[in-house]
């Protein structure tokens, strides 16, 4: 693989950044407002990758058609805006990976289904927004993942070839999008898996069980510039 035509793209929640602690705090604040008991971190974590609606549905045991759902969803997002970078952090090993990518002049970016309103503050709060050379949110495309359009747009912005690039994600839709784009895909099984989910079923090219495994794997993929 020619590293000069390559890039590395990351999903956000559960792949690049551990945002579950903030979501857990927000959901429990909302449950408290509603006079309901808190949910455990372990319970909430398995719903994070499915988005805010899934977290509301699971935590309040509501269907989206319930008359209370829209109000609770709106209120959750209001609380999240003031809490979205208080406890979120890079997964262990990600900082080293980003340093390696930057040192080797391999551009990297973020492709997420998280709206720009929430994505940008999180990246800014962690001090990495200026390093990401492409940030693609649902606001920027007609089709969100698992459609490959966001990945194609990111590669276009980076002026890189999808077939020579890597996408790292912790959900089946990430791997489906990456595979459909013709990219090398890495399944992050340390992310926010649904209860009983088997990441092998995603059919990624590679898998990592901890983010500390990512840099060595990328060094192997881009072995001509491995340090």
C-alpha positions, 0 to 999 in steps of 0.5 A: 500500500502506498502511504502517500495516497492513504488516510485513516478515518475514525468513527467518533463515539466508541472508537476515537473517543469514550463518550459513554461517561458523559452520556451516562451522566446526562441520562441519569440527570434526565431520569432524576428530573423525571423522578425515575431511578438511575441506570447503571453505566454498564446498561447505558454503555451498550446503547451509546453507539445506537444514538440518543433515541436508542438511549432514551428508548432503553433507559425510559423503556419507551417506544419512539411513538410514545407521546413522551418520547419527543419531549424527553429526546429534546430535553436530553440533547439540551442537557448534553450540550452543556455536558458533552466534554466534561468526562469524555476522553480519548481511548487509551492508545489513541493519542499515541496513534494520532501522534504516529499518524501526524509524525508520518504525515498520514492525514486522519479524519472523523466520519460520524453519525453524530451531528456537527453541533455536538461533534465539534465541541467534543473534538475541541474540548479534547484539543484534537480538532486542529489535527483532524483534516476532515470531519464529516457529520450527517449535516454534510451528506445526504446519506449517513452511514452505513452508506459509503457517501460520508467516507467518500466525501472525507477521502475527497477532502483529504485528496486520498484514495479510498482503496488505500485508506483505513476506516476504524469503527465500533459498529456494524454500520461502520464496517459496512460503510467502509467495506462498501467504500472499498476501504481497509476496515478495522473493527474496534471491539472495545467500543459500545457493543450491543449485549451479546453482539459478535463483532466477527459478524461485521466482516471487517478486515481486521479487529482490535480488542483494545485501542492500544493495538491500533498503532501497531496494526496501522504500522503493519498495514503501512509497513513501508513507513513504520517507525 
